[in-house]
Amino acid sequence: MGELRQPARPRLAELSLSNLVFCAMVLLLHLCSDTIAAEPRPTPFYRAVFCLWQLCSVAVYGFFFLGGLKACLGRRRPLKEYYLRRLQTVVLPYLVWAVLYYVVRAVLWHGRFSLPDLLAQLALGAAAPHLYFVIALVQFYLLIPLWRAMVDRLSPALVLPLLGVASSLLPGLMTWAWQRWLPDVPVYLDRFFMSYLFVWCAGCYAGAQYERFSAALKKNRWFVWVLFLLLAGPYLWFCYDNHVNLSWYGFLTPLMQFYNAAAICAVLACAQAWQSLMRPWAMQALDRASYQIYLGHMLPLLAAPGLIARLPVSVTPSLHLLLRAAIVLAPTLGLSLLWQALRQRRRG
Protein backbone atom coordinates (compact mmCIF):
# COMPACT_ATOMS: atom_id res chain seq x y z
CA MET A 1 0.00 0.00 0.00
CA GLY A 2 1.03 3.65 -0.39
CA GLU A 3 2.84 5.52 2.34
CA LEU A 4 0.90 7.51 4.91
CA ARG A 5 0.47 11.14 3.90
CA GLN A 6 2.29 13.55 6.13
CA PRO A 7 0.50 16.70 7.28
CA ALA A 8 1.12 19.74 5.13
CA ARG A 9 3.98 21.94 6.24
CA PRO A 10 2.71 25.23 7.66
CA ARG A 11 3.44 28.28 5.53
CA LEU A 12 6.43 30.35 6.62
CA ALA A 13 5.23 33.88 7.34
CA GLU A 14 8.22 35.58 5.72
CA LEU A 15 7.75 33.62 2.49
CA SER A 16 4.01 34.32 2.47
CA LEU A 17 4.63 38.04 2.93
CA SER A 18 7.27 38.01 0.16
CA ASN A 19 4.76 36.26 -2.07
CA LEU A 20 2.17 38.97 -1.40
CA VAL A 21 4.70 41.75 -2.08
CA PHE A 22 5.57 40.24 -5.47
CA CYS A 23 1.86 39.73 -6.19
CA ALA A 24 1.20 43.42 -5.39
CA MET A 25 4.09 44.36 -7.68
CA VAL A 26 2.53 42.40 -10.55
CA LEU A 27 -0.76 44.22 -10.04
CA LEU A 28 1.01 47.59 -10.01
CA LEU A 29 3.08 46.63 -13.04
CA HIS A 30 0.00 45.85 -15.10
CA LEU A 31 -2.03 48.78 -13.79
CA CYS A 32 0.75 51.17 -14.82
CA SER A 33 1.33 49.61 -18.24
CA ASP A 34 -1.41 51.60 -20.01
CA THR A 35 0.04 54.84 -18.62
CA ILE A 36 3.52 53.90 -19.83
CA ALA A 37 2.23 52.97 -23.28
CA ALA A 38 -0.29 55.76 -23.92
CA GLU A 39 0.41 58.87 -21.85
CA PRO A 40 2.57 61.77 -23.13
CA ARG A 41 6.17 61.88 -21.97
CA PRO A 42 8.11 63.27 -20.30
CA THR A 43 5.94 64.75 -17.53
CA PRO A 44 6.40 64.52 -13.75
CA PHE A 45 3.44 62.14 -13.57
CA TYR A 46 4.85 59.95 -16.33
CA ARG A 47 8.27 59.84 -14.64
CA ALA A 48 6.74 58.84 -11.30
CA VAL A 49 4.65 56.08 -12.86
CA PHE A 50 7.61 54.87 -14.91
CA CYS A 51 9.77 54.58 -11.78
CA LEU A 52 7.06 52.58 -9.99
CA TRP A 53 6.54 50.40 -13.06
CA GLN A 54 10.25 49.72 -13.50
CA LEU A 55 10.87 48.99 -9.82
CA CYS A 56 8.03 46.46 -9.91
CA SER A 57 9.55 44.68 -12.92
CA VAL A 58 11.41 42.43 -10.47
CA ALA A 59 8.13 40.71 -9.53
CA VAL A 60 8.27 37.86 -12.05
CA TYR A 61 11.89 37.10 -11.13
CA GLY A 62 10.86 37.16 -7.49
CA PHE A 63 8.14 34.61 -8.16
CA PHE A 64 10.63 32.31 -9.89
CA PHE A 65 13.03 32.67 -6.94
CA LEU A 66 10.26 31.75 -4.49
CA GLY A 67 9.21 28.90 -6.78
CA GLY A 68 12.71 27.41 -6.72
CA LEU A 69 13.00 27.97 -2.97
CA LYS A 70 9.71 26.20 -2.20
CA ALA A 71 10.54 23.39 -4.65
CA CYS A 72 13.61 22.45 -2.58
CA LEU A 73 12.34 23.39 0.89
CA GLY A 74 11.55 20.72 3.47
CA ARG A 75 10.31 17.21 2.78
CA ARG A 76 10.57 16.08 -0.82
CA ARG A 77 7.39 14.63 -2.22
CA PRO A 78 7.72 11.50 -4.38
CA LEU A 79 7.81 12.51 -8.03
CA LYS A 80 4.35 11.13 -8.83
CA GLU A 81 2.81 13.01 -5.91
CA TYR A 82 4.76 16.16 -6.79
CA TYR A 83 3.62 16.17 -10.41
CA LEU A 84 -0.01 15.41 -9.53
CA ARG A 85 0.00 18.24 -7.01
CA ARG A 86 1.36 20.70 -9.58
CA LEU A 87 -1.18 19.48 -12.12
CA GLN A 88 -4.04 20.16 -9.71
CA THR A 89 -2.88 23.47 -8.26
CA VAL A 90 -1.03 25.09 -11.19
CA VAL A 91 -1.90 23.56 -14.56
CA LEU A 92 -5.66 23.00 -14.20
CA PRO A 93 -6.41 26.57 -12.93
CA TYR A 94 -4.25 27.89 -15.76
CA LEU A 95 -6.24 25.94 -18.36
CA VAL A 96 -9.56 27.17 -16.96
CA TRP A 97 -8.48 30.81 -16.96
CA ALA A 98 -6.76 30.60 -20.34
CA VAL A 99 -9.91 29.19 -21.99
CA LEU A 100 -11.97 31.91 -20.28
CA TYR A 101 -9.65 34.63 -21.61
CA TYR A 102 -9.81 33.13 -25.09
CA VAL A 103 -13.63 33.08 -25.06
CA VAL A 104 -13.91 36.62 -23.65
CA ARG A 105 -11.54 38.00 -26.28
CA ALA A 106 -13.47 36.20 -29.04
CA VAL A 107 -16.75 37.70 -27.79
CA LEU A 108 -15.44 41.24 -27.20
CA TRP A 109 -13.55 41.50 -30.48
CA HIS A 110 -15.90 39.34 -32.55
CA GLY A 111 -13.25 36.73 -33.16
CA ARG A 112 -13.83 33.28 -34.58
CA PHE A 113 -13.43 30.26 -32.33
CA SER A 114 -10.77 27.87 -33.60
CA LEU A 115 -9.72 24.76 -31.71
CA PRO A 116 -6.18 24.66 -33.23
CA ASP A 117 -5.75 28.35 -32.37
CA LEU A 118 -6.96 27.73 -28.79
CA LEU A 119 -4.59 24.78 -28.33
CA ALA A 120 -1.68 26.85 -29.69
CA GLN A 121 -2.49 29.68 -27.28
CA LEU A 122 -2.74 27.26 -24.36
CA ALA A 123 0.67 25.81 -25.22
CA LEU A 124 2.29 29.25 -25.59
CA GLY A 125 0.53 31.04 -22.74
CA ALA A 126 -0.81 33.52 -25.30
CA ALA A 127 -4.48 33.65 -24.28
CA ALA A 128 -3.67 36.67 -22.07
CA PRO A 129 -0.51 38.81 -21.81
CA HIS A 130 0.54 37.55 -18.35
CA LEU A 131 0.11 33.80 -18.84
CA TYR A 132 3.58 33.28 -20.30
CA PHE A 133 4.76 33.01 -16.69
CA VAL A 134 2.90 29.74 -16.16
CA ILE A 135 4.44 28.15 -19.26
CA ALA A 136 7.98 28.87 -18.03
CA LEU A 137 7.08 27.79 -14.48
CA VAL A 138 5.74 24.42 -15.65
CA GLN A 139 9.01 23.78 -17.49
CA PHE A 140 10.88 24.22 -14.20
CA TYR A 141 8.44 21.86 -12.46
CA LEU A 142 8.94 19.20 -15.12
CA LEU A 143 12.71 19.35 -14.49
CA ILE A 144 12.45 18.93 -10.71
CA PRO A 145 14.70 15.80 -10.67
CA LEU A 146 17.46 17.94 -12.22
CA TRP A 147 17.12 20.68 -9.56
CA ARG A 148 17.13 18.13 -6.75
CA ALA A 149 20.29 16.51 -8.13
CA MET A 150 21.88 19.95 -8.54
CA VAL A 151 21.42 21.02 -4.90
CA ASP A 152 22.50 17.57 -3.68
CA ARG A 153 25.68 17.21 -5.73
CA LEU A 154 26.92 20.65 -6.80
CA SER A 155 28.08 23.53 -4.64
CA PRO A 156 26.26 26.87 -5.01
CA ALA A 157 29.69 28.54 -4.93
CA LEU A 158 30.37 26.85 -8.28
CA VAL A 159 26.94 26.90 -9.93
CA LEU A 160 25.61 30.37 -9.11
CA PRO A 161 28.60 32.44 -10.33
CA LEU A 162 28.57 30.52 -13.61
CA LEU A 163 24.83 31.04 -13.99
CA GLY A 164 25.23 34.70 -13.02
CA VAL A 165 27.64 35.26 -15.90
CA ALA A 166 25.48 33.18 -18.24
CA SER A 167 22.34 35.16 -17.34
CA SER A 168 24.01 38.31 -18.63
CA LEU A 169 24.89 36.66 -21.95
CA LEU A 170 21.97 34.30 -22.52
CA PRO A 171 19.27 36.82 -23.56
CA GLY A 172 21.34 38.16 -26.44
CA LEU A 173 22.63 34.74 -27.47
CA MET A 174 19.20 33.11 -27.35
CA THR A 175 17.64 35.96 -29.35
CA TRP A 176 20.39 35.68 -31.98
CA ALA A 177 20.04 31.88 -32.18
CA TRP A 178 16.25 32.06 -32.37
CA GLN A 179 16.28 34.63 -35.19
CA ARG A 180 18.94 32.66 -37.06
CA TRP A 181 17.40 29.20 -36.81
CA LEU A 182 13.70 30.12 -36.52
CA PRO A 183 13.44 33.34 -38.56
CA ASP A 184 9.71 32.97 -39.29
CA VAL A 185 8.70 32.20 -35.68
CA PRO A 186 8.07 35.00 -33.15
CA VAL A 187 10.62 35.14 -30.37
CA TYR A 188 9.10 33.56 -27.26
CA LEU A 189 12.04 33.80 -24.91
CA ASP A 190 9.91 35.23 -22.09
CA ARG A 191 8.22 31.83 -21.72
CA PHE A 192 11.40 29.75 -22.03
CA PHE A 193 12.78 28.57 -18.68
CA MET A 194 16.38 29.42 -19.60
CA SER A 195 15.49 33.12 -19.33
CA TYR A 196 14.97 32.72 -15.56
CA LEU A 197 17.55 30.04 -14.84
CA PHE A 198 19.72 32.02 -12.40
CA VAL A 199 16.94 33.18 -10.07
CA TRP A 200 15.27 29.75 -10.05
CA CYS A 201 18.52 27.94 -9.19
CA ALA A 202 19.40 30.56 -6.58
CA GLY A 203 15.99 29.90 -5.04
CA CYS A 204 16.61 26.14 -5.12
CA TYR A 205 19.83 26.53 -3.12
CA ALA A 206 18.14 28.96 -0.71
CA GLY A 207 15.37 26.42 -0.10
CA ALA A 208 17.70 23.44 0.27
CA GLN A 209 19.74 25.37 2.87
CA TYR A 210 16.95 27.58 4.17
CA GLU A 211 18.12 27.88 7.77
CA ARG A 212 21.56 29.07 6.67
CA PHE A 213 20.07 31.35 4.03
CA SER A 214 17.60 32.87 6.48
CA ALA A 215 20.30 33.44 9.11
CA ALA A 216 22.64 35.07 6.58
CA LEU A 217 19.83 37.32 5.33
CA LYS A 218 18.99 38.40 8.86
CA LYS A 219 22.64 39.10 9.69
CA ASN A 220 23.18 41.18 6.53
CA ARG A 221 19.77 42.84 6.38
CA TRP A 222 21.02 46.43 6.39
CA PHE A 223 23.69 45.69 3.81
CA VAL A 224 21.00 44.25 1.50
CA TRP A 225 18.77 47.30 1.88
CA VAL A 226 21.62 49.75 1.25
CA LEU A 227 22.79 47.77 -1.79
CA PHE A 228 19.25 47.81 -3.19
CA LEU A 229 19.02 51.61 -2.79
CA LEU A 230 22.43 52.13 -4.39
CA LEU A 231 21.45 50.04 -7.41
CA ALA A 232 17.88 51.31 -7.78
CA GLY A 233 18.91 54.87 -8.68
CA PRO A 234 21.25 54.06 -11.60
CA TYR A 235 18.92 51.28 -12.73
CA LEU A 236 15.96 53.67 -12.99
CA TRP A 237 18.04 56.37 -14.69
CA PHE A 238 19.45 54.15 -17.44
CA CYS A 239 16.15 52.30 -17.99
CA TYR A 240 14.29 55.61 -18.35
CA ASP A 241 16.86 56.99 -20.79
CA ASN A 242 16.71 53.76 -22.76
CA HIS A 243 12.90 53.73 -22.83
CA VAL A 244 12.21 57.40 -23.54
CA ASN A 245 15.27 58.51 -25.51
CA LEU A 246 16.12 55.10 -27.02
CA SER A 247 19.67 55.36 -25.67
CA TRP A 248 21.54 52.06 -25.82
CA TYR A 249 23.71 50.83 -22.95
CA GLY A 250 25.62 47.59 -23.29
CA PHE A 251 25.71 47.09 -19.52
CA LEU A 252 21.94 47.41 -19.02
CA THR A 253 21.31 43.64 -18.95
CA PRO A 254 23.97 42.95 -16.27
CA LEU A 255 22.72 45.97 -14.31
CA MET A 256 19.20 44.55 -14.46
CA GLN A 257 20.46 41.20 -13.16
CA PHE A 258 22.22 42.87 -10.22
CA TYR A 259 19.14 44.98 -9.49
CA ASN A 260 16.83 41.94 -9.58
CA ALA A 261 19.05 39.99 -7.19
CA ALA A 262 19.30 42.93 -4.77
CA ALA A 263 15.57 43.69 -4.99
CA ILE A 264 14.58 40.06 -4.34
CA CYS A 265 16.85 39.90 -1.29
CA ALA A 266 15.56 43.28 -0.08
CA VAL A 267 11.94 42.08 -0.30
CA LEU A 268 12.82 38.88 1.58
CA ALA A 269 14.70 40.86 4.22
CA CYS A 270 11.72 43.21 4.70
CA ALA A 271 9.35 40.24 4.93
CA GLN A 272 11.61 38.58 7.47
CA ALA A 273 11.69 41.74 9.61
CA TRP A 274 7.92 42.41 9.37
CA GLN A 275 6.51 38.90 9.18
CA SER A 276 4.02 39.79 11.92
CA LEU A 277 2.00 41.50 9.16
CA MET A 278 0.85 38.01 8.14
CA ARG A 279 -1.11 37.46 11.38
CA PRO A 280 -4.47 38.89 10.17
CA TRP A 281 -6.77 36.38 8.48
CA ALA A 282 -7.16 38.61 5.41
CA MET A 283 -3.42 38.55 4.71
CA GLN A 284 -3.30 34.76 5.01
CA ALA A 285 -6.35 34.44 2.76
CA LEU A 286 -4.79 36.69 0.11
CA ASP A 287 -1.60 34.61 0.27
CA ARG A 288 -3.57 31.41 -0.35
CA ALA A 289 -5.42 33.11 -3.20
CA SER A 290 -2.37 34.78 -4.77
CA TYR A 291 -2.14 32.42 -7.76
CA GLN A 292 -5.83 32.93 -8.56
CA ILE A 293 -5.32 36.68 -8.17
CA TYR A 294 -2.45 36.50 -10.64
CA LEU A 295 -4.47 34.48 -13.14
CA GLY A 296 -7.68 36.48 -12.83
CA HIS A 297 -6.72 40.14 -12.43
CA MET A 298 -6.25 40.70 -16.15
CA LEU A 299 -9.96 40.13 -16.85
CA PRO A 300 -11.23 43.36 -15.22
CA LEU A 301 -8.11 45.13 -16.49
CA LEU A 302 -9.11 44.31 -20.08
CA ALA A 303 -12.57 45.71 -19.38
CA ALA A 304 -11.34 48.88 -17.66
CA PRO A 305 -10.65 51.09 -20.76
CA GLY A 306 -14.13 50.48 -22.16
CA LEU A 307 -15.79 51.21 -18.81
CA ILE A 308 -13.79 54.41 -18.28
CA ALA A 309 -14.54 55.57 -21.84
CA ARG A 310 -18.27 55.49 -21.01
CA LEU A 311 -17.87 58.16 -18.32
CA PRO A 312 -19.50 61.46 -19.33
CA VAL A 313 -16.53 63.54 -18.15
CA SER A 314 -12.94 64.02 -19.28
CA VAL A 315 -10.50 61.86 -17.34
CA THR A 316 -6.98 63.02 -16.50
CA PRO A 317 -4.09 60.51 -16.69
CA SER A 318 -3.85 60.29 -12.89
CA LEU A 319 -7.60 59.76 -12.50
CA HIS A 320 -7.52 57.17 -15.28
CA LEU A 321 -4.89 55.22 -13.32
CA LEU A 322 -6.92 55.45 -10.09
CA LEU A 323 -10.09 54.29 -11.86
CA ARG A 324 -8.22 51.34 -13.42
CA ALA A 325 -6.96 50.40 -9.98
CA ALA A 326 -10.47 50.50 -8.50
CA ILE A 327 -11.98 48.49 -11.38
CA VAL A 328 -9.28 45.81 -11.06
CA LEU A 329 -8.60 45.60 -7.33
CA ALA A 330 -12.13 45.78 -5.93
CA PRO A 331 -13.50 42.65 -7.67
CA THR A 332 -10.21 40.75 -7.78
CA LEU A 333 -9.33 41.09 -4.09
CA GLY A 334 -12.93 41.15 -2.88
CA LEU A 335 -13.91 37.94 -4.66
CA SER A 336 -10.66 36.26 -3.57
CA LEU A 337 -11.37 37.03 0.09
CA LEU A 338 -14.98 35.89 -0.28
CA TRP A 339 -13.90 32.61 -1.90
CA GLN A 340 -11.36 31.93 0.86
CA ALA A 341 -13.99 32.67 3.54
CA LEU A 342 -16.45 30.25 1.92
CA ARG A 343 -13.77 27.55 1.68
CA GLN A 344 -12.87 28.01 5.33
CA ARG A 345 -16.54 27.80 6.39
CA ARG A 346 -17.06 24.65 4.31
CA ARG A 347 -14.03 22.98 5.92
CA GLY A 348 -14.84 23.91 9.47
C-alpha positions in Angstrom: 0.0 0.0 0.0 1.0 3.6 -0.4 2.8 5.5 2.3 0.9 7.5 4.9 0.5 11.1 3.9 2.3 13.6 6.1 0.5 16.7 7.3 1.1 19.7 5.1 4.0 21.9 6.2 2.7 25.2 7.7 3.4 28.3 5.5 6.4 30.3 6.6 5.2 33.9 7.3 8.2 35.6 5.7 7.7 33.6 2.5 4.0 34.3 2.5 4.6 38.0 2.9 7.3 38.0 0.2 4.8 36.3 -2.1 2.2 39.0 -1.4 4.7 41.7 -2.1 5.6 40.2 -5.5 1.9 39.7 -6.2 1.2 43.4 -5.4 4.1 44.4 -7.7 2.5 42.4 -10.6 -0.8 44.2 -10.0 1.0 47.6 -10.0 3.1 46.6 -13.0 0.0 45.8 -15.1 -2.0 48.8 -13.8 0.7 51.2 -14.8 1.3 49.6 -18.2 -1.4 51.6 -20.0 0.0 54.8 -18.6 3.5 53.9 -19.8 2.2 53.0 -23.3 -0.3 55.8 -23.9 0.4 58.9 -21.9 2.6 61.8 -23.1 6.2 61.9 -22.0 8.1 63.3 -20.3 5.9 64.8 -17.5 6.4 64.5 -13.7 3.4 62.1 -13.6 4.8 59.9 -16.3 8.3 59.8 -14.6 6.7 58.8 -11.3 4.6 56.1 -12.9 7.6 54.9 -14.9 9.8 54.6 -11.8 7.1 52.6 -10.0 6.5 50.4 -13.1 10.3 49.7 -13.5 10.9 49.0 -9.8 8.0 46.5 -9.9 9.6 44.7 -12.9 11.4 42.4 -10.5 8.1 40.7 -9.5 8.3 37.9 -12.0 11.9 37.1 -11.1 10.9 37.2 -7.5 8.1 34.6 -8.2 10.6 32.3 -9.9 13.0 32.7 -6.9 10.3 31.7 -4.5 9.2 28.9 -6.8 12.7 27.4 -6.7 13.0 28.0 -3.0 9.7 26.2 -2.2 10.5 23.4 -4.6 13.6 22.5 -2.6 12.3 23.4 0.9 11.5 20.7 3.5 10.3 17.2 2.8 10.6 16.1 -0.8 7.4 14.6 -2.2 7.7 11.5 -4.4 7.8 12.5 -8.0 4.3 11.1 -8.8 2.8 13.0 -5.9 4.8 16.2 -6.8 3.6 16.2 -10.4 0.0 15.4 -9.5 0.0 18.2 -7.0 1.4 20.7 -9.6 -1.2 19.5 -12.1 -4.0 20.2 -9.7 -2.9 23.5 -8.3 -1.0 25.1 -11.2 -1.9 23.6 -14.6 -5.7 23.0 -14.2 -6.4 26.6 -12.9 -4.2 27.9 -15.8 -6.2 25.9 -18.4 -9.6 27.2 -17.0 -8.5 30.8 -17.0 -6.8 30.6 -20.3 -9.9 29.2 -22.0 -12.0 31.9 -20.3 -9.6 34.6 -21.6 -9.8 33.1 -25.1 -13.6 33.1 -25.1 -13.9 36.6 -23.6 -11.5 38.0 -26.3 -13.5 36.2 -29.0 -16.8 37.7 -27.8 -15.4 41.2 -27.2 -13.6 41.5 -30.5 -15.9 39.3 -32.6 -13.3 36.7 -33.2 -13.8 33.3 -34.6 -13.4 30.3 -32.3 -10.8 27.9 -33.6 -9.7 24.8 -31.7 -6.2 24.7 -33.2 -5.7 28.3 -32.4 -7.0 27.7 -28.8 -4.6 24.8 -28.3 -1.7 26.8 -29.7 -2.5 29.7 -27.3 -2.7 27.3 -24.4 0.7 25.8 -25.2 2.3 29.3 -25.6 0.5 31.0 -22.7 -0.8 33.5 -25.3 -4.5 33.7 -24.3 -3.7 36.7 -22.1 -0.5 38.8 -21.8 0.5 37.6 -18.4 0.1 33.8 -18.8 3.6 33.3 -20.3 4.8 33.0 -16.7 2.9 29.7 -16.2 4.4 28.1 -19.3 8.0 28.9 -18.0 7.1 27.8 -14.5 5.7 24.4 -15.6 9.0 23.8 -17.5 10.9 24.2 -14.2 8.4 21.9 -12.5 8.9 19.2 -15.1 12.7 19.3 -14.5 12.4 18.9 -10.7 14.7 15.8 -10.7 17.5 17.9 -12.2 17.1 20.7 -9.6 17.1 18.1 -6.7 20.3 16.5 -8.1 21.9 20.0 -8.5 21.4 21.0 -4.9 22.5 17.6 -3.7 25.7 17.2 -5.7 26.9 20.6 -6.8 28.1 23.5 -4.6 26.3 26.9 -5.0 29.7 28.5 -4.9 30.4 26.8 -8.3 26.9 26.9 -9.9 25.6 30.4 -9.1 28.6 32.4 -10.3 28.6 30.5 -13.6 24.8 31.0 -14.0 25.2 34.7 -13.0 27.6 35.3 -15.9 25.5 33.2 -18.2 22.3 35.2 -17.3 24.0 38.3 -18.6 24.9 36.7 -21.9 22.0 34.3 -22.5 19.3 36.8 -23.6 21.3 38.2 -26.4 22.6 34.7 -27.5 19.2 33.1 -27.3 17.6 36.0 -29.3 20.4 35.7 -32.0 20.0 31.9 -32.2 16.2 32.1 -32.4 16.3 34.6 -35.2 18.9 32.7 -37.1 17.4 29.2 -36.8 13.7 30.1 -36.5 13.4 33.3 -38.6 9.7 33.0 -39.3 8.7 32.2 -35.7 8.1 35.0 -33.2 10.6 35.1 -30.4 9.1 33.6 -27.3 12.0 33.8 -24.9 9.9 35.2 -22.1 8.2 31.8 -21.7 11.4 29.7 -22.0 12.8 28.6 -18.7 16.4 29.4 -19.6 15.5 33.1 -19.3 15.0 32.7 -15.6 17.5 30.0 -14.8 19.7 32.0 -12.4 16.9 33.2 -10.1 15.3 29.7 -10.0 18.5 27.9 -9.2 19.4 30.6 -6.6 16.0 29.9 -5.0 16.6 26.1 -5.1 19.8 26.5 -3.1 18.1 29.0 -0.7 15.4 26.4 -0.1 17.7 23.4 0.3 19.7 25.4 2.9 17.0 27.6 4.2 18.1 27.9 7.8 21.6 29.1 6.7 20.1 31.4 4.0 17.6 32.9 6.5 20.3 33.4 9.1 22.6 35.1 6.6 19.8 37.3 5.3 19.0 38.4 8.9 22.6 39.1 9.7 23.2 41.2 6.5 19.8 42.8 6.4 21.0 46.4 6.4 23.7 45.7 3.8 21.0 44.2 1.5 18.8 47.3 1.9 21.6 49.7 1.2 22.8 47.8 -1.8 19.2 47.8 -3.2 19.0 51.6 -2.8 22.4 52.1 -4.4 21.5 50.0 -7.4 17.9 51.3 -7.8 18.9 54.9 -8.7 21.2 54.1 -11.6 18.9 51.3 -12.7 16.0 53.7 -13.0 18.0 56.4 -14.7 19.4 54.2 -17.4 16.1 52.3 -18.0 14.3 55.6 -18.4 16.9 57.0 -20.8 16.7 53.8 -22.8 12.9 53.7 -22.8 12.2 57.4 -23.5 15.3 58.5 -25.5 16.1 55.1 -27.0 19.7 55.4 -25.7 21.5 52.1 -25.8 23.7 50.8 -22.9 25.6 47.6 -23.3 25.7 47.1 -19.5 21.9 47.4 -19.0 21.3 43.6 -18.9 24.0 43.0 -16.3 22.7 46.0 -14.3 19.2 44.6 -14.5 20.5 41.2 -13.2 22.2 42.9 -10.2 19.1 45.0 -9.5 16.8 41.9 -9.6 19.1 40.0 -7.2 19.3 42.9 -4.8 15.6 43.7 -5.0 14.6 40.1 -4.3 16.9 39.9 -1.3 15.6 43.3 -0.1 11.9 42.1 -0.3 12.8 38.9 1.6 14.7 40.9 4.2 11.7 43.2 4.7 9.4 40.2 4.9 11.6 38.6 7.5 11.7 41.7 9.6 7.9 42.4 9.4 6.5 38.9 9.2 4.0 39.8 11.9 2.0 41.5 9.2 0.8 38.0 8.1 -1.1 37.5 11.4 -4.5 38.9 10.2 -6.8 36.4 8.5 -7.2 38.6 5.4 -3.4 38.6 4.7 -3.3 34.8 5.0 -6.3 34.4 2.8 -4.8 36.7 0.1 -1.6 34.6 0.3 -3.6 31.4 -0.3 -5.4 33.1 -3.2 -2.4 34.8 -4.8 -2.1 32.4 -7.8 -5.8 32.9 -8.6 -5.3 36.7 -8.2 -2.4 36.5 -10.6 -4.5 34.5 -13.1 -7.7 36.5 -12.8 -6.7 40.1 -12.4 -6.3 40.7 -16.2 -10.0 40.1 -16.9 -11.2 43.4 -15.2 -8.1 45.1 -16.5 -9.1 44.3 -20.1 -12.6 45.7 -19.4 -11.3 48.9 -17.7 -10.7 51.1 -20.8 -14.1 50.5 -22.2 -15.8 51.2 -18.8 -13.8 54.4 -18.3 -14.5 55.6 -21.8 -18.3 55.5 -21.0 -17.9 58.2 -18.3 -19.5 61.5 -19.3 -16.5 63.5 -18.2 -12.9 64.0 -19.3 -10.5 61.9 -17.3 -7.0 63.0 -16.5 -4.1 60.5 -16.7 -3.8 60.3 -12.9 -7.6 59.8 -12.5 -7.5 57.2 -15.3 -4.9 55.2 -13.3 -6.9 55.4 -10.1 -10.1 54.3 -11.9 -8.2 51.3 -13.4 -7.0 50.4 -10.0 -10.5 50.5 -8.5 -12.0 48.5 -11.4 -9.3 45.8 -11.1 -8.6 45.6 -7.3 -12.1 45.8 -5.9 -13.5 42.6 -7.7 -10.2 40.8 -7.8 -9.3 41.1 -4.1 -12.9 41.2 -2.9 -13.9 37.9 -4.7 -10.7 36.3 -3.6 -11.4 37.0 0.1 -15.0 35.9 -0.3 -13.9 32.6 -1.9 -11.4 31.9 0.9 -14.0 32.7 3.5 -16.4 30.2 1.9 -13.8 27.5 1.7 -12.9 28.0 5.3 -16.5 27.8 6.4 -17.1 24.6 4.3 -14.0 23.0 5.9 -14.8 23.9 9.5 
